[in-house]
Amino acid sequence: MKIKYSIQQIKFYVLFLLFSLYIYNCENRIPKYLAIEVNRTEHFHEVYEFLQDNIFHILTEYPKNPQTKADFDDLFEEEMKHLIEPKTWHVTVLNINENKSKLKSEIYKNFVENQTVEINISTLIYVPGKIIVAPVFLDFGEIENTIPHVTLILGQKFRPIDGNYILNSLFIENRELRALYDEGFIKDPSFQINLELNHLRVIYEDKKKQEFLDHVYLIKYDGHLKLKGITKKIYE
């Protein structure tokens, strides 16, 4: 005996199957990384004022680098010509990137989405034409990166992850700067310092290569940003 199905019944079963697959994929997909993401719309103007003020200090103190002047001018453009913003401003809590073993880590297990976290910034690391990255301090649980940070601006083929490698070179490989970081001076908004570093060795671990950078600026004046971040699982 043959069972006949109406077109409506077939459509219903197909839709039910597709919906079931969608639910299954949602429940089993792996995030690319866990993050504390800044609301760019809410904080756009104060972040750019902070960037402009700090780059102006560098432009005044080190006026011979034409790239600094180009970057400073670009920060005032409605659409920047040479520099770009990363897709998001965020602090990476755990970089998973299809590494399923990290799903068993305590960082992943303890991570809760949609929690508000205050992100404090008073220091910038600036490489003209390449990157502006900020070490951050926040009241949060464990974070994978030794130096938590937000990459704010990119240029000349630099990637957000490169900020991590530059910060490692500064605050892990450099003994004096590591002491400033460990003893709380980099965190302290009242502490001021301005350094230019040359021939800084940066190791790009994922590319298995290294590069020596000149004109790397550590900028810390009296400015202080307090940004609101939201915990999220990022899938793309």
C-alpha positions in Angstrom: 0.0 0.0 0.0 1.5 3.3 -1.1 1.2 6.3 1.2 0.5 9.5 -0.7 1.5 12.9 0.7 0.0 16.2 -0.3 2.2 19.1 -1.4 1.4 20.9 1.8 2.6 17.9 3.9 5.8 17.7 1.9 6.5 21.4 2.4 5.9 21.0 6.1 8.3 18.1 6.4 11.0 20.0 4.4 10.6 23.1 6.5 10.7 21.0 9.7 13.9 19.3 8.6 15.6 22.6 7.7 14.5 24.1 11.0 15.9 21.1 12.9 19.2 21.4 11.1 19.4 25.1 11.9 18.8 24.4 15.6 21.4 21.6 15.6 24.0 23.9 13.9 23.3 26.7 16.4 23.7 24.5 19.3 26.9 22.8 18.0 28.7 25.6 16.2 32.0 26.7 17.7 32.7 30.4 18.2 35.8 31.8 16.6 36.7 33.7 19.8 35.2 35.0 23.1 35.3 38.8 23.4 34.4 41.9 25.4 33.2 44.1 22.6 33.0 47.9 22.8 29.9 49.7 21.5 31.6 51.7 18.7 28.6 54.0 18.2 28.4 54.9 21.8 32.1 55.6 22.3 33.2 56.7 18.8 33.8 60.4 19.5 35.6 60.0 22.8 37.9 57.3 21.3 38.8 59.5 18.4 39.4 62.5 20.6 41.7 60.4 22.7 43.6 59.2 19.6 43.9 62.7 18.1 45.2 64.2 21.4 47.8 61.5 21.8 49.0 61.5 18.2 49.2 65.3 18.4 51.6 65.0 21.4 53.8 62.6 19.3 53.6 64.9 16.3 54.8 67.8 18.5 57.6 66.0 20.2 58.8 64.0 17.1 57.9 66.3 14.2 60.4 64.8 11.6 58.3 61.7 10.8 56.0 62.6 7.9 53.9 59.4 8.4 52.8 60.7 11.8 51.5 63.9 10.2 49.6 61.9 7.6 48.1 59.7 10.3 47.1 62.7 12.4 45.3 64.3 9.4 43.6 61.0 8.5 42.1 60.7 12.0 40.1 63.9 11.3 38.7 62.6 8.0 35.1 61.5 7.9 36.4 58.5 5.8 40.0 57.8 6.5 42.2 57.5 3.3 45.1 55.4 4.6 44.2 54.1 8.0 41.3 51.7 8.7 39.3 50.6 11.7 39.2 46.9 12.7 35.8 45.3 12.2 35.2 45.7 15.9 36.9 47.2 19.0 37.2 44.3 21.4 39.3 42.6 24.0 39.9 39.0 23.0 39.2 36.7 26.0 39.9 33.4 24.3 41.0 32.8 20.7 39.4 29.4 19.7 39.7 29.4 15.9 38.4 25.8 15.5 40.7 24.5 18.3 38.0 22.3 20.0 40.3 21.5 23.0 39.8 25.1 24.2 36.1 24.4 24.7 37.2 22.4 27.8 39.2 25.3 29.2 38.1 27.1 32.4 38.0 30.4 30.5 35.4 29.0 28.1 33.4 27.2 30.8 33.2 30.3 33.0 32.4 32.7 30.2 28.9 34.3 30.3 27.5 36.3 27.5 25.9 39.8 27.7 27.8 40.9 30.8 28.8 44.5 31.1 32.5 45.1 31.7 34.3 48.5 32.1 37.4 48.8 30.0 40.1 51.3 31.1 42.6 52.8 28.7 45.3 55.3 29.5 48.1 54.1 27.2 48.6 53.8 23.5 51.2 51.9 21.5 51.6 53.6 18.1 53.5 52.5 15.0 53.0 55.2 12.4 51.1 54.0 9.4 50.7 50.5 10.8 48.8 50.2 14.1 47.4 51.8 17.2 46.8 49.4 20.0 45.9 50.0 23.7 46.7 47.9 26.7 43.6 47.6 28.8 42.7 47.0 32.4 39.4 45.6 33.6 37.8 43.8 36.4 37.2 40.5 34.8 38.1 36.8 35.1 40.9 35.0 33.3 42.0 36.2 29.9 44.1 34.2 27.5 46.4 37.0 26.4 49.1 38.0 28.8 48.6 41.7 27.9 44.9 42.3 27.3 44.3 45.0 24.7 42.1 46.6 22.1 43.4 47.2 18.6 41.9 50.6 17.6 43.4 51.5 14.2 45.2 49.5 11.5 47.2 50.4 8.4 49.7 48.9 5.8 48.6 45.3 5.9 48.7 45.0 9.7 46.1 42.7 11.4 44.4 43.0 14.8 46.4 40.0 16.1 49.7 41.9 15.3 48.9 44.2 18.3 49.3 41.1 20.5 52.8 40.4 19.1 53.9 44.0 19.5 52.7 44.2 23.1 54.5 41.0 23.9 57.7 42.5 22.5 57.2 45.6 24.7 55.9 44.3 28.0 57.2 40.8 28.1 60.6 40.9 26.2 61.6 44.3 27.4 62.6 44.0 31.1 62.2 47.7 32.0 58.7 48.0 30.4 57.7 44.7 31.9 58.5 46.2 35.4 56.4 49.2 34.6 53.5 47.0 33.6 53.8 44.5 36.5 54.1 47.3 39.1 51.0 49.0 38.0 52.4 52.1 36.4 50.9 51.4 32.9 47.5 50.9 34.6 47.7 54.1 36.7 46.1 57.0 34.7 48.1 59.6 36.6 51.5 58.1 35.6 52.9 59.7 32.4 55.5 58.5 30.1 56.5 59.0 26.4 59.0 56.7 24.7 60.2 56.2 21.1 61.7 52.7 20.5 63.7 51.7 17.5 64.8 48.3 16.2 62.0 46.6 18.2 62.0 42.9 17.4 58.5 41.6 16.9 57.8 37.9 16.5 54.7 37.0 14.5 54.1 33.5 15.9 51.4 32.5 13.5 53.5 33.4 10.5 56.7 32.0 12.1 58.6 35.2 11.1 60.0 38.2 12.8 60.4 41.9 11.9 62.3 44.8 13.4 60.2 48.0 13.8 61.4 51.6 14.1 59.5 54.5 15.5 57.4 52.6 18.0 55.8 55.0 20.4 54.6 54.3 23.9 52.2 57.2 24.7 50.8 57.9 28.2 49.7 61.4 29.0 46.9 62.5 31.3 44.0 61.1 29.2 41.9 58.2 30.4 39.1 56.3 28.6 36.4 54.3 30.4 34.6 52.2 27.8 31.6 49.9 28.3 32.1 46.5 26.9 29.7 43.5 26.5 30.8 39.9 26.6 30.1 38.0 23.4 30.8 34.8 21.5 32.0 35.7 18.0 31.2 33.3 15.2 32.7 35.1 12.2 
